[in-house]
Amino acid sequence: MSYDLILGDRAYSSWSLRGWLLFEAFAIAVKTRYVQFHDASVAEQLTAHAPAQTVPTLVTPEGAVIGDSLAIAEELATRHPDAGIWPSNPLARATARSLAAEMHSGFGALRNDCPMNLRCAYSSYAAPDAVQADTFRIDTIWNHALNRFGGPWLCGGYSAADAFYAPVAARIAGYGLAMSGAAQAYVDRHLADPAFRRWRAMAIVEGPDLARYARGHDQTDWSGPPPRLAQAVRSGPSENATALIPASLSPISWKRTGGSSVSATPSAATKPWPTPMPGRNS
Ligand SMILES: N[C@@H](CCC(=O)N[C@@H](CS)C(=O)NCC(=O)O)C(=O)O
């Protein structure tokens, strides 16, 4: 028995990125499955995992269904006390929990106006006051933590707090939001993080572009390091376990090619991408 983690479209699902990082960044083994945002609704694709309705959803080895990223972080921290999900230092740990919780419950203007889209970056986005207020607050709490614990991550070493802010960093970069020097350096650290780059490489090649996440702003180059080379291929061996798309039971597997590069490998049996379904923002 192993952990079974159900995720959404890598390009758009910010909560899925958080859930995935909670395993990937802390070297906790997990089997991943994907729902497809363009397919049936997320809730319909999760009917086998009641009462889950959103991604990420974690099914524990005992069969408990955890449908919330913060609960996933806390459960993993309890089960894997040496993984470093929260800092061991009490002051840093309390701060990391506070930072993650504020992200989990806040920054609604930023989340609504700037949906995560790892496939593009914008140069002409003009942030309304409410978004500027969110980024000012984010800048403030990041600087507070970075100054107090000395970096390089928010509370010293990489912790769940950083996993929670990785998609925020992607939004700040993708929409060209102005930050102070230390906060921008923290954004850049996320963009260069190997785990983030692996996720983004697969986000670029897997699944269709979804119109509901597109914005009409002028586009520019992604500001982080270039994505690891990736290529969508229709056949070929996979390096890791085959996952199942719940709605279709079509196999889809992920394949690394050429050293550190990553390819998404939908099987030949995978059905063509249908029309996007309406759903909530990431
Ligand atoms: N509170 C949840 C939020 C999860 C969430 O809203 N996920 C989105 C995708 S990023 C979702 O599944 N939305 C359902 C839909 O689009 O129908 C968490 O922390 O994980």
The ligand as an ORCA input file, in Angstrom:
! r2SCAN-3c Opt
* xyz 0 1
  N      -8.712     24.050     -0.080
  C      -8.284     23.198     -1.126
  C      -8.499     23.855     -2.465
  C      -8.336     22.916     -3.627
  C      -8.925     23.450     -4.923
  O      -9.782     24.376     -4.921
  N      -8.503     22.848     -6.054
  C      -9.051     23.225     -7.348
  C      -8.019     23.037     -8.430
  S      -6.560     24.016     -8.225
  C     -10.192     22.311     -7.694
  O     -10.088     21.122     -7.550
  N     -11.307     22.894     -8.147
  C     -12.460     22.135     -8.521
  C     -12.973     22.474     -9.889
  O     -12.282     23.188    -10.634
  O     -14.046     21.982    -10.239
  C      -6.820     22.806     -0.890
  O      -6.169     23.438     -0.064
  O      -6.321     21.866     -1.493
*
